Amino acid sequence: MDIIIRDINTKYINEIDKRCEELRKKTDSKWSRNDYLKLLIENDFERPLMDYKKDQFDRLLEKFTDVQLYNTKVLEAYTNEVNNLIELLIAN
């Protein structure tokens, strides 16, 4: 399906052309205005899903960090108890 966009300010057209050229240099493939605008439109519709996934990842990372901190505290407490036990055994 085609979409026609009219009366775009020349300044924006020039910026689109610059970005297409930058992408061409980075990817070694031709980028047209059409390719670039299609990508922008597709990304705009994918953004809510990407934001949701990022939020889920951030929550999991936060939980993982909390678990790691808890495990560290438990390991420190265990190490202290073992050290105390060793000191008691050596003292006797």
C-alpha positions as CSV (number, residue, x, y, z in Angstrom):
1,M,0.0,0.0,0.0
2,D,1.2,3.5,-0.8
3,I,1.2,6.6,1.3
4,I,1.8,10.0,-0.3
5,I,3.0,12.8,1.8
6,R,2.9,16.3,0.4
7,D,4.3,19.8,1.4
8,I,7.2,18.6,3.5
9,N,9.6,21.4,4.4
10,T,12.8,21.1,2.4
11,K,14.8,21.3,5.6
12,Y,13.3,18.0,6.7
13,I,13.8,16.4,3.3
14,N,17.5,17.4,3.5
15,E,17.8,15.8,6.9
16,I,16.2,12.6,5.7
17,D,18.7,12.5,2.9
18,K,21.5,13.0,5.3
19,R,20.3,10.2,7.5
20,C,19.9,7.9,4.4
21,E,23.5,8.7,3.5
22,E,24.7,8.0,7.0
23,L,22.9,4.6,7.0
24,R,24.3,3.8,3.6
25,K,27.9,4.4,4.9
26,K,27.2,2.3,8.1
27,T,25.5,-0.6,6.4
28,D,27.1,-0.6,2.9
29,S,23.6,-0.8,1.3
30,K,21.5,1.7,-0.4
31,W,18.9,3.6,1.7
32,S,16.2,5.6,0.0
33,R,13.8,8.1,1.6
34,N,11.2,5.4,1.2
35,D,13.3,2.8,3.1
36,Y,14.1,5.2,5.8
37,L,10.5,6.4,6.3
38,K,9.2,2.8,6.3
39,L,11.6,2.0,9.0
40,L,10.5,5.0,11.1
41,I,6.8,4.0,10.7
42,E,7.4,0.4,11.6
43,N,9.5,1.3,14.6
44,D,6.9,3.6,15.8
45,F,4.3,0.8,15.9
46,E,6.8,-1.6,17.5
47,R,7.8,0.9,20.3
48,P,5.0,0.0,22.8
49,L,6.1,-3.7,22.6
50,M,9.7,-2.8,23.0
51,D,8.9,-0.5,25.9
52,Y,7.0,-3.3,27.6
53,K,9.8,-5.8,27.1
54,K,12.3,-3.3,28.5
55,D,10.1,-2.7,31.5
56,Q,9.8,-6.4,32.1
57,F,13.6,-6.8,31.7
58,D,14.2,-4.0,34.2
59,R,11.9,-5.6,36.7
60,L,13.6,-8.9,36.4
61,L,17.0,-7.3,36.7
62,E,15.9,-5.5,39.8
63,K,14.6,-8.8,41.3
64,F,17.9,-10.5,40.4
65,T,19.9,-7.7,42.0
66,D,17.8,-8.1,45.2
67,V,18.4,-11.9,45.2
68,Q,22.1,-11.4,44.7
69,L,22.3,-8.9,47.6
70,Y,20.3,-11.3,49.8
71,N,22.6,-14.2,48.8
72,T,25.7,-12.1,49.6
73,K,24.4,-11.3,53.1
74,V,23.6,-14.9,53.8
75,L,27.0,-16.0,52.5
76,E,28.7,-13.4,54.7
77,A,26.7,-14.5,57.8
78,Y,27.6,-18.2,57.0
79,T,31.3,-17.3,56.6
80,N,31.3,-15.4,59.9
81,E,29.7,-18.4,61.7
82,V,32.2,-20.8,60.2
83,N,35.1,-18.5,61.2
84,N,33.6,-18.3,64.8
85,L,33.4,-22.1,64.9
86,I,37.0,-22.4,63.7
87,E,38.1,-20.0,66.4
88,L,36.2,-22.0,69.0
89,L,37.8,-25.2,67.9
90,I,41.3,-23.8,67.8
91,A,40.8,-22.3,71.3
92,N,39.9,-25.7,72.8
